Structure formats: C-alpha cells, structure tokens
Amino acid sequence: MQQLFEESNFKLEEVQKYLKQFDEKAQEKELKVTKETIFQDLTTELGKLVTAKDLLVKYKVEIDGGVAGVFTEYLQKSLESEKDMFVRCDDKGITYLPKEGEDIDVTKFFAFGRALLMSVMQKIAVNVRLPPSFYRYILGEENEERPLKNWMCDLEMYDHQYTMSLQKLLAIEDAKTLDYEFENEKGEKLKLDNDNREDYVLLAAKNKLFNSRKKAFDAIKNGFSIPEDEGEDVVILQELKKNLTVFTPTELMMLMCQDEKITAEMIIKEIDFLDWGKEDKTPEFFKKFLTSMEVQPISLRRFLKYISGMAAIPVGGFSKKLRIIKREGDTMSAHSCFNYIDCPEFGDYETFSEALFNEVKNICD
C-alpha cells in the first residue's frame, strides 16, 4: 500500500512545485463580481481566458469569502437545476453529470472547466459531488481498457437502479431469451446472447456516462485544458499540463481537494458501525487502519473514495452517514453509491489490513 500512496504523493508534490512557480509568475487581477451575480460574472470572466498567457492571473476580490468563496459558490451554483447544466439520475441521486444531448450552452460548460482549472492553479479546494467518471472524461480516459466491474462501479456512483438492471442481465441463465438486438461500436446489429452481453453492458455503461453527454463533456474538457502556446512566460503552464496528463481520476480528485484538512478522526466521526457485537474486533481494526494512514493524508482520501466515491468530506458532513455493516462471509465489499461497506469479522489485524488494502487498490481506478 505504501508504494501506491508514494507514487500518488510524488505526482502531487511535482504539481505543487509548478503551482508554486505559477504563483510567483501570475499577475494579480481584480475579479469584478457581486454576490447576486456570481454565476453570470464568473462565466463571462472565465470565457475570456482563451490563451495560456490569459491563464497567468491570480485573482483577488473584495467580498466576503474571498476568491475561494467566489469559486466555491460558482461551482455549487453550476449544479443547480435552473442553470440547466448538470443533472442527477433522479431526485435521490447523490452525484451529478453534465446534461445529455446537443441543446446546451457550450460557453457555460467551457467556463465550468476553466473554473476547475483555475481552482487547481490557485489552490482552491473543489468539493462538489462529481463522480469518478467525470474526472475520467476530462483526463481523456473515457475509452481506457478496464475490467467491467470497474465500469459498473463508476456507473453505480451515478445511477444505482440502471446498474442493478445491467447486473441482472449479466446474471440470467440465457440472454437469448430476452430476444433483444443492439448495435455495437462498429455499427453492427447483433442479437444479445451470453457471449456478447458483457460487450453490450460495457457499451450501455459508456453511453449513460459519456456518449450521451459528449458535447457538454467536450466543452468542459476544453475549458480544463491548457492551450499549447509557446513563449518563455508560459513554459510553467506547459510543464503543469504535462504533469497532469499522468494523473489518474482518483489522483485528480485528490488534487482538487487536497488543501482541505483531512484526518482519521474526521472520517471516523462520519462512520456508523452496524450489527457488530461487543466481542468483535473489526470496528477497532478500521479505526486503527485509518489512524495509521494519517502520515499520508492522500491514503485517507483513497479510503473515502472507496466507501463513498468522494475524495473529501462534504461541508457539514455526509448527508447519508458512512456505514460499515457486519456480514457473513470472508470478503468485504463497498457500495459507494450508498456509502457503506459489507464486512465480515476478521480474527487478526494483519489479515484485515491486507484485505482492506486490496479492496482500496483494486477499486480506485
């Protein structure tokens, strides 16, 4: 586990070096916004940041909350339904994705991407409920080869019911009985059967997460990218861009919120241990494991992502408490869409810590 965290720490530290240099080179610029018109004002301002040189700014603002408060409120407002930008799968959905279809205002989505980029460069913590698949797309990893279960994990973070329906399809004895025809990525029409149903499920997951939202996603990705300009004054931005290309979605989530304080105690306060007996040792094993990870806060964020899909604790805490529920069996599994882990009792800490490490490592990206 140490090696996994050390690699991520190295990437984050490298980016921090360039962010420090950016801070030294950037020119201060007054951000003209009012509390009542933050969304409109910031959309207009961010839309003007077209070249790499345009990005060499360090905003200042004279309203309560400062620049961090302005960007945080702007990002939160972007998720509101009246802004017609982001949607949840239903009223109970906990994460947001860009709206589907072609009828969108590209300028608003470009500005949102710029807001994320400028938040990184100005070290403003981003704590909005965007699922891992969102970060996967803006990093250009939407077509990466990954195990099907990892794609299903991404899908579950956005739409639990749809994920369950696809899992039922994978479990039925004979898919031919559904008498269903689908079109694969090559445009070929195929009859669904047991041999191709995994291909169908993968395609369905990608359509739900990405393909149906391509126009909005591409505008955000464009806003998050640093233009390929030349010149001595923008070299630092090109180096920053180069470093961000090797980030995983999990690491980008952690970069977005790393300036927020995170401790083992903060996480433990968010956890309810359910159905455990007085003689059970596993609840204390979890606390010991989290406390041991405090030397590298990035590891705590990985655990948070495993149990909740998020890399930070929302302001005011999780609306749905994190739960670790005792179950029969010999393996643990997370249901990040519902913020809980099914876990058996472990007889010793070594076995427990190895099992939890393998779960965190295998599910993160």
ROVO-490505 format. One line per 5 residues: number of its first residue (from 1); their letters; for each residue x, y, z of C-alpha. Coordinates in steps of 0.2 Angstrom, whole numbers. Example, Ala and Ser with C-alpha at 12.3 -4.5 7.8 and 13.67 -1.06 7.14 Angstrom:
! residues 2
1) AS) 62:-22:39; 68:-5:36
END
This chain:
! residues 365
1) MQQLF) 0:0:0; 14:11:4; 21:11:-14; 3:15:-21; 2:30:-10
6) EESNF) 20:36:-13; 18:36:-32; 2:47:-30; 11:58:-17; 26:60:-29
11) KLEEV) 14:66:-43; 5:78:-31; 22:85:-25; 28:88:-43; 12:98:-47
16) QKYLK) 14:108:-31; 31:113:-37; 24:120:-53; 9:128:-44; 22:137:-33
21) QFDEK) 31:144:-48; 14:149:-56; 10:159:-40; 26:168:-42; 24:172:-61
26) AQEKE) 5:176:-61; -1:194:-62; -14:200:-49; -31:204:-57; -46:211:-48
31) LKVTK) -61:199:-51; -77:210:-53; -92:201:-46; -106:204:-35; -114:191:-23
36) ETIFQ) -130:192:-33; -122:189:-50; -108:177:-46; -113:164:-59; -115:176:-73
41) DLTTE) -100:187:-69; -88:172:-67; -95:163:-83; -91:179:-93; -74:182:-85
46) LGKLV) -68:163:-87; -74:164:-105; -61:177:-109; -47:165:-103; -43:158:-121
51) TAKDL) -24:158:-122; -11:151:-110; -5:168:-106; -23:173:-101; -21:160:-88
56) LVKYK) -7:168:-79; -18:178:-67; -20:177:-49; -37:184:-44; -42:195:-30
61) VEIDG) -59:200:-24; -66:211:-11; -81:202:-5; -84:190:10; -76:173:7
66) GVAGV) -63:180:-5; -58:171:-21; -60:154:-14; -78:158:-8; -82:165:-25
71) FTEYL) -76:150:-35; -84:138:-22; -101:146:-24; -99:147:-43; -96:128:-44
76) QKSLE) -110:124:-32; -122:136:-42; -117:127:-58; -125:111:-51; -142:119:-48
81) SEKDM) -156:113:-59; -161:131:-65; -143:133:-73; -148:119:-85; -130:112:-84
86) FVRCD) -129:96:-73; -142:83:-69; -144:69:-56; -151:52:-62; -166:55:-51
91) DKGIT) -171:65:-35; -162:53:-24; -146:53:-35; -130:59:-25; -119:64:-39
96) YLPKE) -120:75:-55; -115:73:-73; -117:86:-87; -134:86:-96; -137:75:-111
101) GEDID) -140:80:-129; -134:93:-141; -145:108:-135; -133:115:-122; -124:132:-120
106) VTKFF) -106:127:-123; -100:143:-116; -106:139:-98; -98:122:-99; -82:129:-105
111) AFGRA) -82:141:-91; -85:127:-78; -70:118:-85; -60:134:-83; -66:136:-65
116) LLMSV) -59:119:-61; -43:123:-69; -41:140:-60; -46:132:-44; -31:120:-46
121) MQKIA) -19:133:-50; -25:145:-36; -26:131:-24; -44:132:-20; -52:116:-14
126) VNVRL) -66:109:-25; -79:100:-15; -93:96:-27; -102:80:-30; -95:74:-46
131) PPSFY) -92:56:-49; -76:47:-54; -82:46:-72; -82:65:-73; -64:66:-69
136) RYILG) -60:51:-81; -68:60:-96; -58:77:-93; -42:67:-92; -46:58:-109
141) EENEE) -48:41:-101; -66:38:-106; -61:24:-118; -47:16:-107; -47:-3:-106
146) RPLKN) -53:-8:-88; -62:-23:-80; -80:-22:-82; -83:-22:-64; -74:-5:-63
151) WMCDL) -85:2:-76; -100:-4:-66; -93:4:-51; -92:21:-60; -110:19:-66
156) EMYDH) -117:14:-49; -110:31:-42; -122:40:-54; -136:28:-57; -139:13:-45
161) QYTMS) -155:7:-52; -148:6:-70; -133:-3:-64; -143:-16:-55; -153:-19:-71
166) LQKLL) -137:-22:-81; -131:-33:-67; -147:-44:-68; -144:-45:-87; -126:-52:-83
171) AIEDA) -134:-65:-71; -148:-73:-81; -145:-90:-87; -148:-87:-106; -148:-69:-113
176) KTLDY) -155:-75:-129; -172:-77:-120; -173:-58:-120; -174:-58:-139; -165:-41:-139
181) EFENE) -155:-33:-153; -142:-20:-151; -129:-10:-161; -111:-12:-156; -97:1:-158
186) KGEKL) -94:-4:-176; -112:-1:-180; -116:-19:-182; -133:-26:-176; -131:-41:-165
191) KLDND) -143:-52:-156; -140:-52:-137; -133:-68:-131; -121:-74:-117; -106:-72:-127
196) NREDY) -109:-53:-131; -119:-47:-116; -103:-41:-107; -99:-30:-123; -117:-24:-123
201) VLLAA) -116:-19:-104; -100:-10:-106; -107:0:-121; -123:4:-111; -112:10:-96
206) KNKLF) -102:21:-108; -117:28:-116; -125:33:-100; -109:40:-93; -101:48:-108
211) NSRKK) -108:46:-125; -125:54:-122; -116:69:-114; -102:71:-126; -105:89:-131
216) AFDAI) -106:96:-114; -91:85:-108; -80:91:-123; -83:109:-118; -78:106:-100
221) KNGFS) -63:96:-106; -58:110:-117; -60:123:-103; -50:112:-91; -35:110:-104
226) IPEDE) -21:122:-105; -18:129:-123; -2:124:-132; 5:141:-133; 24:145:-134
231) GEDVV) 34:158:-125; 45:159:-110; 31:166:-99; 20:151:-102; 33:137:-100
236) ILQEL) 27:134:-82; 10:131:-88; 15:118:-101; 25:109:-88; 10:109:-77
241) KKNLT) -1:102:-91; 12:88:-95; 11:83:-76; -7:82:-76; -8:70:-90
246) VFTPT) -1:56:-80; -14:58:-66; -27:45:-63; -45:51:-60; -43:47:-41
251) ELMML) -27:57:-40; -36:72:-49; -50:71:-37; -37:72:-23; -28:86:-31
256) MCQDE) -44:96:-32; -47:95:-13; -30:92:-6; -30:109:3; -44:104:13
261) KITAE) -39:96:30; -42:78:32; -39:67:47; -43:49:53; -54:57:67
266) MIIKE) -64:67:55; -68:51:45; -71:40:60; -84:53:66; -94:50:50
271) IDFLD) -94:31:52; -108:21:60; -103:3:64; -119:-8:62; -123:-26:68
276) WGKED) -106:-28:77; -105:-37:94; -95:-32:109; -83:-46:106; -80:-41:88
281) KTPEF) -63:-33:84; -65:-27:66; -73:-10:71; -57:-6:81; -46:-13:66
286) FKKFL) -55:0:55; -50:14:67; -33:8:69; -30:7:50; -37:24:47
291) TSMEV) -26:31:61; -11:23:54; -14:31:37; -13:49:44; 5:51:40
296) QPISL) 0:52:22; -17:61:20; -18:55:2; -22:37:9; -36:44:19
301) RRFLK) -44:51:3; -42:34:-6; -52:26:8; -65:39:7; -66:36:-12
306) YISGM) -68:18:-9; -83:19:3; -91:35:-4; -84:38:-21; -79:56:-15
311) AAIPV) -61:61:-10; -67:74:3; -80:75:17; -94:87:11; -96:103:20
316) GGFSK) -107:99:35; -103:80:34; -111:67:23; -130:68:22; -130:49:22
321) KLRII) -118:43:36; -104:31:31; -108:13:37; -98:-2:40; -110:-17:42
326) KREGD) -106:-34:48; -110:-48:36; -106:-66:35; -93:-72:23; -74:-70:21
331) TMSAH) -73:-54:10; -78:-36:11; -86:-25:-2; -90:-7:-4; -106:0:-10
336) SCFNY) -100:18:-13; -117:24:-21; -125:21:-3; -109:25:7; -107:8:16
341) IDCPE) -95:-7:17; -101:-25:19; -88:-33:30; -85:-50:40; -77:-51:56
346) FGDYE) -58:-53:55; -48:-63:68; -32:-53:67; -27:-36:61; -14:-41:48
351) TFSEA) -27:-51:38; -39:-37:39; -27:-23:34; -21:-34:19; -40:-37:14
356) LFNEV) -44:-18:15; -28:-13:6; -33:-25:-9; -51:-18:-9; -45:0:-10
361) KNICD) -31:-3:-23; -42:-13:-35; -57:-1:-35; -49:16:-35; -46:17:-54
END
